[in-house]
Amino acid sequence: MHMYSKIYQFAASVGALEGYVYKKASADELGLPALTVWTDNICEAYNYLPPEVLAEFQEHLDRTLGRALHSLKPVLGDEHELVQKLQSLFKGVAEMPDSADDFNKQKWFE
C-alpha cells in the first residue's frame, strides 16, 4: 500500500473516532469492545508511520486527538487504558484544544 493511502486511512480513522466519541454520556454508549479494537488499530498504525511523515501532520493530529480526549475523559477518566493509549499519541506540537468543540484552528485551504 502506498504511504499516501496509509496516511489517509490513519487520518480518516482518527477523525472518525473523534466524531464517534463526541460527547457520549456513558461507557455503554461508547461501546468499549469495539472502541478498544479501534484504538489499538490507531496506535498500531501511528507506530508504523515513519517519524518524518508524522512530523508533517502531528500538529493537526494533536488537535483532533485533543478534542477526542475531551470527550472520552469525562466518561472514562484520565487513567483509563484507552485514554492513556490515545494520550500517548498526543505529542504537544499543538496546544491541547480547550474542549471537544474547539475548532478554531484555521484549515490549510482557508
VENWOPE-V714679 format. One record per pair of residues at least 12 apart in sequence whose C-alpha atoms are under 7 Angstrom apart, sorted by sequence separation. I is the first residue (numbers start at 1). J is the second residue. D is the distance in whole Angstrom. If there is no record, write none. Layout:
[[I	J	D] [I	J	D]]
//
This chain:
[[69	83	7] [65	90	7] [14	42	7] [62	90	5] [62	91	7] [70	99	6] [71	100	6] [62	92	7] [66	96	5] [67	97	6] [70	100	5] [62	93	7] [63	94	7] [66	97	6] [10	42	7] [62	94	6] [67	99	6] [68	100	6] [63	96	6] [67	100	4] [59	93	5] [63	97	6] [67	101	7] [10	45	7] [58	93	7] [59	94	5] [39	82	7] [18	64	7] [22	68	7] [36	82	7] [21	68	6] [24	71	7] [23	71	5] [27	75	6] [15	64	7] [18	67	7] [22	71	5] [26	75	6] [27	76	7] [18	68	5] [21	71	6] [25	75	7] [21	72	7] [22	100	7]]
//
